Amino acid sequence: MRRTVQLTIPWIILGAAVVSTGDLGAQDARPTIAVLPFENSGSYGQDREAFDALEVGLPAILSATLAAHPAVTVVEHARLAQTLDQQKLTAAHRFDAGSASGVAKAAGARYAVTGSFADFYGKFRVNARVVDAQTGQILRVVSNDDPKLQDRAQLAAIVQVVADRIVDAMGLAAYPADVAARRRAVPTQALTDFSRGLMFEGRGDRAKAAEAYQRALTSAPDLDEARSGLQRVKAG
């Protein structure tokens, strides 16, 4: 049986593109996305803890990447977690188009993104479903299907490609050149440690969370998401 990972961690997103549903409506006509939990569909080659962490971290990393697009808003974690709790859902729930659209609508989002990942001894695949919350239809299933972009060491680039394709599925223009120029080549180890930090923080283990965030910063000193996480657990 698949172990339940509770979605109770803070959503680490930079920029004003992440909003609560109270900010939506006439004030902001940009389409809003709810990035739901991703499922580990069968991964091997790392310890189980790393894969459990990515179930939490991968949606956060993808959300941050999507939030960098100027025409997109992303539902903040607090609102999404509240919605999942109200519907008695956890990160272990397998979201189909119907349940994904239901959560997205309840969270005030126009689109839902959910999916899965698999790491087979370093061959890393992400499959994301883009769901129209109004119709309940899957607009597109996107993935890093290029064999040249399936190495675990390319995780940051893999997430960016998936984000690019999600944006395209929504009918939006590509990321502006100035945004693309600021993309960070974050090492996979840093993203994995950041994910571990989120996981431990969600479990209430601040000491282990701080250690994981610090390791992420050692690998990627400009990873502001990890810096914010470290400040959070130390302040708590």
C-alpha distance (Angstrom), angle and dihedral (degrees) to the residues before:
residue distance angle dihedral
M1 . . .
R2 3.76 . .
R3 3.78 113.2 .
T4 3.80 115.5 -116.8
V5 3.80 116.3 -118.0
Q6 3.79 109.2 -164.8
L7 3.79 115.0 -135.1
T8 3.79 96.5 -134.0
I9 3.77 101.6 120.5
P10 3.82 126.2 112.1
W11 3.78 115.0 -98.4
I12 3.79 108.6 -120.3
I13 3.79 108.9 -150.7
L14 3.77 129.4 150.6
G15 3.77 124.7 -144.3
A16 3.79 137.4 29.1
A17 3.80 93.5 -77.3
V18 3.79 91.5 89.1
V19 3.78 109.8 83.7
S20 3.76 141.8 171.8
T21 3.79 117.6 -124.3
G22 3.77 88.5 -105.6
D23 3.80 87.9 69.0
L24 3.79 94.7 53.1
G25 3.77 130.3 93.4
A26 3.78 128.8 54.1
Q27 3.79 91.7 -3.4
D28 3.79 93.3 65.2
A29 3.80 123.6 24.1
R30 3.80 94.7 -178.1
P31 3.81 115.1 119.5
T32 3.77 112.6 -100.1
I33 3.80 124.2 -139.5
A34 3.78 129.2 -156.7
V35 3.80 109.4 -156.3
L36 3.79 105.2 -155.0
P37 3.81 128.0 -161.6
F38 3.80 118.3 -67.9
E39 3.78 123.0 -136.1
N40 3.79 126.5 -130.2
S41 3.80 97.9 -128.8
G42 3.80 94.9 -170.8
S43 3.79 123.9 -39.2
Y44 3.78 131.7 179.8
G45 3.78 137.2 176.1
Q46 3.82 101.5 56.1
D47 3.77 132.2 64.8
R48 3.80 115.9 -81.4
E49 3.78 91.6 -113.2
A50 3.80 91.2 64.7
F51 3.79 91.6 54.0
D52 3.80 92.3 45.7
A53 3.80 88.0 52.2
L54 3.80 92.7 51.4
E55 3.80 90.7 54.5
V56 3.79 84.9 65.2
G57 3.79 100.0 30.8
L58 3.79 102.2 44.5
P59 3.83 94.6 64.0
A60 3.81 89.5 46.4
I61 3.81 92.0 51.0
L62 3.81 91.3 46.1
S63 3.81 90.9 47.9
A64 3.79 91.3 52.4
T65 3.79 90.3 49.4
L66 3.80 92.7 49.7
A67 3.80 91.5 45.9
A68 3.80 89.3 61.3
H69 3.82 89.4 69.1
P70 3.83 108.1 95.0
A71 3.82 93.3 -141.9
V72 3.80 95.8 53.4
T73 3.79 135.9 76.7
V74 3.79 123.9 -166.3
V75 3.80 126.2 -150.3
E76 3.79 110.3 -112.3
H77 3.78 118.5 -115.3
A78 3.80 96.2 -115.5
R79 3.78 91.9 59.4
L80 3.79 93.5 42.8
A81 3.80 92.6 48.3
Q82 3.81 90.0 49.2
T83 3.80 90.8 51.3
L84 3.80 92.9 49.3
D85 3.77 90.4 48.2
Q86 3.81 91.7 50.6
Q87 3.79 89.4 52.5
K88 3.82 91.1 45.0
L89 3.79 92.6 -119.0
T90 3.80 129.2 141.6
A91 3.78 135.0 -167.5
A92 3.82 87.3 -92.2
H93 3.81 92.2 65.0
R94 3.78 114.3 110.4
F95 3.78 105.1 -131.6
D96 3.78 119.0 -146.0
A97 3.80 121.7 -172.4
G98 3.79 92.3 -88.8
S99 3.79 98.0 50.8
A100 3.81 91.8 40.5
S101 3.80 92.2 52.9
G102 3.80 90.3 46.5
V103 3.80 92.2 54.6
A104 3.80 92.1 44.2
K105 3.81 93.3 51.6
A106 3.78 91.9 46.8
A107 3.82 89.2 51.1
G108 3.81 91.9 49.1
A109 3.79 96.3 -108.3
R110 3.79 129.5 140.6
Y111 3.80 93.8 -152.7
A112 3.78 137.1 30.1
V113 3.77 125.8 -152.3
T114 3.77 120.7 -163.6
G115 3.75 135.8 145.5
S116 3.75 145.3 120.2
F117 3.77 144.6 -84.3
A118 3.78 134.0 -148.4
D119 3.78 128.7 -166.6
F120 3.79 111.7 -166.6
Y121 3.79 105.1 -173.8
G122 3.80 92.1 -47.3
K123 3.81 99.5 -32.6
F124 3.78 100.2 115.7
R125 3.80 123.7 -164.3
V126 3.79 128.8 179.1
N127 3.80 121.8 -167.3
A128 3.78 116.4 -171.0
R129 3.79 127.4 -176.0
V130 3.79 117.4 -149.8
V131 3.80 108.3 -152.1
D132 3.79 127.1 -167.3
A133 3.79 101.4 -135.1
Q134 3.81 92.9 -157.6
T135 3.79 96.0 56.8
G136 3.80 100.7 22.7
Q137 3.79 89.3 -129.4
I138 3.78 125.6 137.0
L139 3.79 105.5 -120.0
R140 3.77 95.1 -168.2
V141 3.77 143.7 -23.4
V142 3.78 109.9 -132.0
S143 3.77 130.1 -168.1
N144 3.78 145.2 159.2
D145 3.78 89.5 -99.3
D146 3.81 95.2 158.9
P147 3.84 106.4 105.3
K148 3.80 88.0 -143.9
L149 3.82 89.9 62.7
Q150 3.78 102.5 50.4
D151 3.78 102.5 89.9
R152 3.80 114.4 117.3
A153 3.81 87.4 -134.0
Q154 3.83 87.4 66.8
L155 3.80 95.2 57.7
A156 3.82 95.6 127.6
A157 3.80 91.0 51.0
I158 3.81 91.0 45.0
V159 3.80 91.6 54.7
Q160 3.80 90.6 47.6
V161 3.81 92.4 52.6
V162 3.81 90.4 49.3
A163 3.81 89.6 49.5
D164 3.81 90.8 49.1
R165 3.79 90.1 53.8
I166 3.80 93.4 46.2
V167 3.79 89.6 53.8
D168 3.80 89.9 49.6
A169 3.82 91.4 49.0
M170 3.80 88.2 56.0
G171 3.80 90.0 55.4
L172 3.79 94.9 -112.6
A173 3.77 129.4 138.4
A174 3.79 118.8 -98.6
Y175 3.78 120.7 -89.9
P176 3.83 109.6 -71.6
A177 3.78 115.7 -102.5
D178 3.79 93.2 -112.5
V179 3.81 91.4 54.3
A180 3.79 92.2 46.1
A181 3.80 89.5 51.1
R182 3.82 90.3 58.5
R183 3.80 95.4 54.0
R184 3.76 112.8 129.5
A185 3.79 125.0 -132.5
V186 3.80 93.9 -140.8
P187 3.82 114.4 -175.5
T188 3.79 114.7 -113.6
Q189 3.79 91.0 -124.6
A190 3.79 90.0 58.2
L191 3.81 91.4 50.9
T192 3.80 90.7 48.0
D193 3.81 92.3 49.8
F194 3.80 89.8 46.6
S195 3.80 87.9 52.8
R196 3.80 90.0 49.9
G197 3.79 88.4 51.9
L198 3.79 91.3 54.5
M199 3.78 91.4 47.2
F200 3.81 94.9 49.9
E201 3.78 91.4 43.5
G202 3.79 89.4 53.6
R203 3.80 89.2 51.9
G204 3.78 90.6 52.2
D205 3.82 94.5 -113.1
R206 3.79 99.6 133.1
A207 3.79 95.0 171.1
K208 3.80 94.0 57.4
A209 3.81 90.6 40.5
A210 3.80 90.7 54.2
E211 3.80 91.1 49.6
A212 3.79 91.8 50.7
Y213 3.80 93.8 46.8
Q214 3.82 89.9 48.4
R215 3.81 90.9 51.9
A216 3.80 89.0 50.6
L217 3.79 90.4 52.5
T218 3.79 91.4 48.1
S219 3.81 88.8 57.3
A220 3.82 94.7 38.8
P221 3.83 113.2 19.6
D222 3.84 91.4 -176.4
L223 3.82 94.6 54.9
D224 3.79 95.1 118.0
E225 3.81 92.6 -179.2
A226 3.80 89.5 63.7
R227 3.80 91.3 44.6
S228 3.79 90.4 53.3
G229 3.80 90.2 48.6
L230 3.80 91.6 50.6
Q231 3.80 91.4 50.1
R232 3.79 90.2 48.3
V233 3.80 97.2 52.8
K234 3.80 92.8 42.7
A235 3.79 91.7 50.1
G236 3.81 91.5 48.3
